[in-house]
Amino acid sequence: MNDNPIIELRDLVKDFAGHRVINGVSLAVNQGEVVFLVGPSGAGKSTVLRCMNFLEIPDGGQVLFHGAEPEHTEKALNAYRMRVGMVFQHFNLFPHLNIVQNITLAPVKAGIMTLPEAEARAKQLLERIGLADKAEAYPSQLSGGQKQRVAIVRALAMEPEVLLFDEPTSALDPEMVGEVQSLMRDLAEDGMTMIVVSHDVGFACELADRIIFLEQGRVLENDTPAELRASANERIKEFLFVRHIS
Amino acid sequence: MRMLSKWSIMIWMLVLPVMLCLTGCKEERGPELVMATDATFPPYEYFSGEEIVGIDVDVVAEIARRNGMSSRVENMKFESVIAAVQSGKVSLAAAGITVSADREQQVNFTRPYARAMQVVIVPQGADIESAAHLSGRSIGVQSGTTGDLYVAEHIGEPERFANGALAVAALVAGKVDAVVLDNLPAEKHVARNPKLRILPEPLTAEEYAIAVNKNHPQLLSMLNATLEAMEQDGTLARIAESYLNRQDAEVADEEATSTGLVASFYANFVKNSRWKYLAEGLVVTIEISAAAALIGIILGSLIGIIRSTADQTGRYRVLDLLCRLYLTVVRGTPVVVQLLIIYFVIFGSVEVSKVLVAIVAFGLNSAAYVAEIIRSGIMAVDKGQMEAGRSLGLGYGYTMRSIIMPQAFKNVLPALGNEFIVLLKETSICGYIALVDLTKGGDIILSQTYDAFLPLLAVALIYLSMVVVLSHLLKKLEKRLQKNER
């Protein structure tokens, strides 16, 4: 582990309705690293990810960004979220805005760019993912894969330091998974720091620098893909096996 | 009255801040006698064309003249005239009011200025020959009159109408078997309707007096002194006489009820420019509905946002509690009661335009329904939308405004449209505070022509066309909003 992680969790705890779903998770993610969170359903992967963006407020432990915990005020959290972007399972594009408006809304509101600058940047990003012709379209006119790629671009437009992905391909038809994965691959090559919750162990093994295996709200294993594959832990073996044949 | 005072406490709690700034503009009453009446009671008070005339009007005008004052008539429902005196809205009420023990609890009465009897009107050829035949029959009365009280006490539950003319119209239409009214109005009605007659034997005899506020003994003694003088010099008798023999413009519209449709149309709408009641009423209805809808949408959205924010984030707990109290009170009480409370209690001692009172009442009422509609719209927007906005660093307020609300508004547009249609039609109760809106306009025509069919049909058609136009506009708006998301 590096000495200067971008994001670090220390003994993270989260309860839902008196039930402890995250039970002391610690991990650190370095600049340019791609980290996957895997594990069985209900292991707390998404909750850990959402705590990193304070969509869930932790009940214990710390979320450190460049070594300091952001204040829990609306203003400080807004500033923090501008630097830590998020991509959702269900895309959550704004249906009443067209694609360019979806992308430019936040950077213009935040004062990062003027509207013309933001629009030029949006067009450039859409060009890059091959959706320039959809600039004026509305989300409902796009396929699932296109929506998710626009959602990624929307997060990128804020020029964040870290991107969080919450099961980015789970809601997609199988034939659309590829286009989203390929965009994520490009981002990884560009050196984007990414933390990805995924069920897709194959993709994790291909793209991840490190894979963190969670079970019952705890970190079971935190390794490179190769180390994880060689793990002697029965639960992990079983999990990897089931995933690969399914 | 007990209920009223309980209500007033509740309402006072809600509107105290409003009252504090309004008391500053409380008006000083000039040397003017403002007279509350219900101009549907000929010959004591009724519309002659545009003007309210009658025995009571002339008596009060004469009293004012003899005391160097001017007089003005404030027309309202008969049920409201006593309350208007109590609240200080008017100086006095002269509306053919019979002195009774119950009413004396609430107001002071002058010496009587007229004597009247309750008589029974029946159709020609009916098998009712005396009061004894009345039991078991349906009897029409004007709500709140002594005829009403007498029938309820001695014969059975009457059919209560808003005014005598409506009761007589119901008799003509065969809806009731007999009508009990004061003798002079009854004679007027029968004179205009050859199909009716008055039973020779009156039900009761009684005296009319002017009602004044219990806090104004000096006004009462002034009225008594002047009335006494007027009785002694024969003025009272002369005034009454002049109306008994008067066959003025308002009378004899047999065309309205008897002959063909064209003549009936002429009598109801063309003659004496009666269509103006509808036209002017329509303007009032549109004014009130539009302004109330505006208040409703602004205040309602605000409440809806506060409520759903409190539900979702736990913020604004106190404000949320106040909003819930507001919704409970407004949605838990009839709008007509709210209108009357706002008119008589909240603005009781303040001189404000009645249109404004109606706008405030309907606006506050509509806001409660709009609030719940907006809240349901907000709740129906996917939770991920708020999260997506927040994850981009947008604040709660900005996300609400630019992402959630546009979607919520679109979700609930049909329900909002429905609310505004209901609002438009609900304003038809404005007559309770003597506002001549579209419905009251039709009512006035009916009270002059005794024809229920054409005036009501016209009123209904006008409402219907307004609703059709409104629905059409809403549909267009809905389509335009939807186009974007197909």
Interface residues (C-beta under 8 A of the other chain):
Chain A: N53 L55 E74 N78 A79 Y80 R81 M82 G85 M86 F88 H90 N92 L93 F94 P95 H96 N98 L105 A106 K109 A110 Y138 P139 S140 Q141 A151 R154 A155 M158
Chain B: D382 G384 Q385 E387 A388 G389 R390 S391 L392 G393 L394 G395 Y396 Y398 S402 I403 P406 Q407 K410 N484 E485 R486
